[in-house]
């Protein structure tokens, strides 16, 4: 990447994300460097919001932008949804620094795990993490609709083009931020839990289990149970 993250910011955000992955934190943690911004006599405070649907306003009016009369699901990315945490916190910052003096970059995206955010923050750097299969498969799909609506060149470039553009946006935004809020981690636990539910429920009720992304053939139940906990073999 042409632009590298400020080392202090990168280390601190990475620490918060690791903390989120371990404990499944869903509340927003806020890191501020506003004193430094004051020392530089900055006219505008740059606020960056990282996280998932617990942060970005999922379920609130305006979550899905309306384009030509149709709702488009961009998973909250770059959306400033009224009454969401980042929008409310931006309003709070404006009571301190003045209305219009806070720029919000809203990067919190639904279904994001701490791992996914950390991957985008380290992509192309000396600290780049190796993504797991979930990140590889789900990060591009989460942002596909956004690029289809806003940047056809990146969209047509496929997965690698999207990852590269996302990483540059995340890294540049964090490097230039004066205030960062982080609200991520719930999907780390829920992804694990959902897959476990799908695994066990799908084994006994394929039609119901498919709701969790697991589809099994009930006719192969004896063979399937061979790979499941011994207790289930007694059912």
N, C-alpha and C positions, 0 to 999 in steps of 0.2 A: 504494500500500500504506500502511496506517496506520502500520506500524512499519518504519522504515528501518534498514538494516544499519549497525552501527558502521563509520565510514569506514575506520579502520585495518584492521579485520578484512577488510572487503570488498576493499580494495585488495590485501592480502597474499594472500588466497585466490585472487583473480582472477589475480595474478601466478603463483601455483603452477599454476593451471589452464592458463594460456597456455603455461607451461613444459612441462606434461604433453602438451598438444596438439602442440607442436613436436617433442618427443623421444619421444613414445609411452611415457612413464614408467608402469610397472605396479607399482612398489613403493610402499609407504606413506610419505608425507612427513608429519611431525608438527610442528605449530606449538603452542607452549604459552605461556600467560600466567598460569601458576600463581602467580608471585610477586605479581602484582596481586591474585589471589584471596586470597592469604595476607594481604596488606595490608588487604583489606576484611574480614578475619576471617570468611571464608565457611565455613559448616559443610558445604557440599556443593560438589564440583567437577563442573561440567558438561562432559562430553566428547561431542563430535560426530564421527561417522565419515562421511566423504564418499568416494564411489568407485564401483566396479563389482563384477563377480563375483570378481575377484582379491582383493577385500577382504571381501566379505560372507559368505563361507562356502559358496559354491556347491559342491555335490557332497558336503558333509558332512551327517551325520544331523541332522535338524531344520531343514534349509534350507527345506523346504516344510511349513508348518503343517498339522496334521491337524484337520479340522473335520467332525464327525459321521462319523468313520471314513474320510474321504476326504482325500487330499493336495491342497492348494490352492497353486498357484504364484503367489506374490506377488513373485517376483524378488528376494527377500531384503530388501525394503523393510521397515524397522521390526522385522526379525527379529534376535534375539540368538542366533546359532548357536554352540554349544559348539565350542571350539578354533578359531574364526575369529579373524582379526586383531583386530577391535575388542573382542571379548570377552576375549581374552588380554591386550590392552593395558589394558583396564579393570581386570583383576585385578592387573596390575602397578601401576597408579596407586593401587589400594587398599592395596598394601604400603607406600605412602608416606603416604597420607592417611587410611587406616583403612578397614576393611571396612564397606561400606554408605554410604560418604561420596562415592561417585562415581556420578553419573547418566549413563548412556549413551543417546544418541539416535542410532540406527543408520540412516543415510540412504543408505548405499551400496546401489546397485541394479544388478542384472545388465543387461548390454548398454548401460550408460550411457557416453557419451563425455564428454570434458572440456567440449565445447561445450554439451551438455545441462545439465550441472551449472551452468555459468556462466550459461546462460539463466535457470534457476530462481533463481539468486542475484541476478540483475539485473532480473528481471521487475517492471514497474511502477515502477522507479526511474529516476532521471535518466541512469543508465548502461546502461539496458536494451539488450541486443544483439538484432540481428535474426536470428531462428532460420532455419536452412536447412530444406530439405524433409524431411531425415531427422529432425531434432528435432521438427518439426511433426507428422509422422506417427507417430513411434515413442514419444515421451515419454508421451502419454496411454495408448497401448495397453499400455505396460509396467506402469502403475499401475492399470489397469482392474479387475483381479481383487482388488487390495487394497481398493479403494473398494466394490466389490460386496459384499465380506465385512464391511467395517467402517464404511462411511458411505454409505448408500443415497442420501441427499439430494445429496451431491456427485456420486455415480455417475450419478444421473438427470439431473443438470445438464449432462452431456456434457463435451466436451473443455475448454471454457473454464473451467468450474467446477473441473475437476481441476487444470488448470494454475494457477489462482489459489490454490487450497488448498495445492498442493504448494509454490508459491513462498513463500507466507506461512510454511509450516512450515520450509522451508530457511532463509529469511532470518531468522526469529525465532530459530531454533536456533543459527545461526552468530553472530548478534549477542549472544546470551547465553552463548556458549561460553567456557570457560576453557582448554580443550584441543581442538584440531581435528587429525584425521589425514586426509590426502588420498591416496588410492590410485587414480588414474584415468589414462587415456591409452591403454591397450592397445587399446581398441575404436576409437580414432581410426585407428590403423594397420590393424587387422583388418577394419574396415568397408570401408576403401578397397581392401584386398587382396582381400577376398571378392567385392566388386563387379567387380574386374578379372578374377578367376578366372571368375566367372559369365559375364562378357562374352565372354571368349575360348573357354572350354570350352563354353559354351552354343551358340556359333556352330558348333561341330563335332560336338557330341553333346548334343542338346536334352534328352534324358531325364536325363543326368547333370548338365548345366548347371542344370536346374531346381532341383536341391538347393541351389544358391547363390542362388536367387531370380531366375534369368534363364531365360526360356522362349522358345525360338526355333523357327521352322518350318524344318526342314531343306530343304524344297522351295524355300525362298527364299534358299538359301545364297549363290548368286552375287550377288544383290542385297545381302545382308547384308555380304558381304566387301568391297563397295565402300566401306563405312564403317569398315573395320578396317585395321590396319597393312598396308602393301604386302607385307611378307614373307609374310603368311598367304595372299595371293592365289596364291602358287606351290604351295600344298598341294593 
